[in-house]
């Protein structure tokens, strides 16, 4: 299933493209090709790495790991310029707008591309049977399409002996021109649903999205039947058997195509009239057209389960030096106030992210698009604190930091004065205190990540207490910018307490139920004397660690119950309590 290239002598780039089309898994190039634009921005969206370039016409070009090798060929002026595209394009079969087009020669060579205009947000023209079978089917966005295709090429699901050959996903091109809504044929509701589902991926309803693939030599199944001279029942049987085989193998690998057609299957007729077959006698085929490619329900659940297990196992070892991997170039390992972080950009929002630990594999779990817009439950009446279950099935609690706000509390006069004098801790101080308490043996909820928003803070919410910005102004990001910025909001992300990381990594079914101490008393699970003793126990443990809580409250303390509803106790037989609020902790003089 070679890519069709020019007849000129083969380049290293051609070798990479051909090899990738011949087998499902190809490692990404370790080095950027010679002359690759240094202004390219590395992005990671829906599990796929891209290099993002602004094009001379003001458009956007997203190159995959395979497309980077051909970045010169894929510049729009080399294939999409009106004079060239109109003169050289060849319309391919199908209901979508898809063309085969050669590129302009670059250094004396040309490659053939398959260029398709994305139909994301449009209605699906399908027959009644298909509509009834896939009632909720929607066209993939370009980034979803590439994400599913990359997964399919990796082939991790199902029998390893089955390898689905595909086209080579090269690039997504977004021309700068904005259309009128009536020109796009898109539904506002469908585009809005796509943005909600994948909030970290930009979909502009008024811009075109052009997906670019490598060309695969051969004929589609319908053309092959004609080439072989099949007619009537023999033709129908051949097409049905071909479709059935591809649908079966796709299902074995955990995928389905809502509009599977003979035109989506590429075969290789041989000069003697036979079809190219593998060593087992099965004809070799390639799958094309992925705008309705999706995971099967079983695979979708398996992916979510595997993702959660990956997260739990990596989280349990996030500080282990032996588990540390080389940090990719777009991330940095940093230490702030004694806490290890992996630092990076949240490209979807323009924000910054610090993930606790030394494991770069954990960063993608905390990108804001994974948790910021998922369904949330408020956990506090007087602060922005929310529980959510992320897109990766991870339970998290996120809290908008009150750093810079005037601190107050309904308590005694001396304590109110101490609170005003100290002020709310910065997110990095909160995490440092939590980690210090944990190292000293005190039990705390797990600090996971700190996110600085990309959008500007509302001008009407100016900070009234800027002491933290002044005292920590010498602390900088790896890029030399202030660690704390007055024009941004900061969000702390914490683990939702349902058991120790180590326990959950070993057995995710042994989850605890946690309640703050006030809720536990209200529900009759503990009495008032027990509540008071728990608060006193917490204060004593904090003092032993050289720390005090300026605003001790029952809802700052968690108690745990096991699957049988029994109060979890520590090795000394005392209730297992965990501190879950660090805004107003301070070290004792």
Secondary structure, 3 states (H helix, E strand, C coil): CCECECCCCCCHHHHHHHHHHHCCCCCCCCCCCCCCCCCCEEEEECCEEEEEEECCCCCEEEECCCHHHHCCCCCHHHCCCHHHHHHHCEECCCCCCEEEEECCCECCECEEEEEEECCCCCCCCCCHHHHHHCCCCCCCCHHHHHHHHHHHHHCCCCCCCCCCEECCEEEEEECCCECCHHHHCCCHHHHHHHHHHCCCCCCCCCECCEEEEECECCEEHHHHHHHCCCCHHHHHHHHHHHHHHHHHHHHHCCEEECCCCHHHEEECECCCCCECECCCCCECEEECCCCCEEECHHHHHHHHHHHHHHHHHHHHCCCCHHHCCCCCCCCEEEEECCEEEEEEEECCCCEEEEEECCCHHHHHHHCHHHCCCCCEEECCCCCCEEEEECCCCCEEEEEECCCCCCCCCCCCHHHHHHHHHHCCCCHHHHHHHHHHHHHCCCCECCEEEEEECCCCCCHHHCCCCCHHHHHCCCCECCCCCECCCCCCCEEEEEECCCCCHHHHHHCCCCCCEEEEHHHHHHCCCCCHHHHHHHHHHHHHHHHHCCEEECCCCHHHEEEEECCCCCECECCCCCECEEECCCCCEEECC
